Amino acid sequence: MICDRCKKLTRVHTMSMFNQEDICLPCKDTERAHPEYKAAQDAELAAVKSGDMNFPGIGLPEDL
């Protein structure tokens, strides 16, 4: 697949915590280092606990 964020070919991918992009592991590492990552995790957890299994995320920060 092609990473939705960096557009590089990857065989391993995961979903972004900020939005619904499928991203490669290097992009995930960059995302994890972002100061808003914890807020994105907390928002997703709250959504899932309230029954929202299709939470779209809090939105991709402009600096990612």
C-alpha positions in Angstrom: 0.0 0.0 0.0 1.0 3.6 -0.3 1.1 5.6 3.0 -1.7 8.3 3.0 0.7 10.8 4.6 4.1 10.5 3.1 3.0 8.6 -0.1 5.8 6.0 0.2 5.3 2.3 -0.5 4.9 0.3 2.7 4.0 -3.3 3.6 3.1 -2.5 7.2 0.6 0.2 8.1 -1.6 1.4 10.9 -4.3 4.0 11.3 -3.5 7.5 12.4 -4.7 8.6 15.8 -5.6 12.1 14.4 -7.7 11.1 11.4 -8.7 8.1 9.3 -5.5 7.9 7.2 -3.6 4.6 6.9 0.0 5.5 7.6 3.4 3.8 7.6 5.3 3.1 10.8 7.8 6.0 10.4 4.8 8.4 10.0 3.3 6.8 13.1 6.5 7.4 15.0 6.4 11.1 14.0 2.8 11.3 15.0 3.5 9.7 18.4 6.1 12.5 19.1 3.6 15.2 18.4 2.4 17.3 21.5 -1.3 16.7 20.6 -1.0 12.9 20.4 -2.1 12.3 24.0 -5.2 14.5 23.4 -6.0 12.5 20.3 -5.6 9.2 22.3 -7.9 10.5 25.1 -10.5 11.7 22.6 -10.6 8.3 20.8 -10.8 6.4 24.1 -13.7 8.6 25.3 -15.5 8.1 22.0 -15.1 4.3 22.1 -16.3 4.2 25.7 -19.4 6.1 24.7 -20.1 3.6 21.9 -18.7 5.5 18.9 -16.8 2.9 17.0 -16.4 5.1 14.0 -14.7 8.1 15.6 -13.0 10.1 12.9 -10.3 11.6 15.1 -9.7 15.1 16.3 -8.2 16.2 13.0 -4.6 16.3 11.7 -2.5 19.1 13.1 -1.2 21.5 10.5 2.4 20.7 11.4 2.2 17.0 10.6 
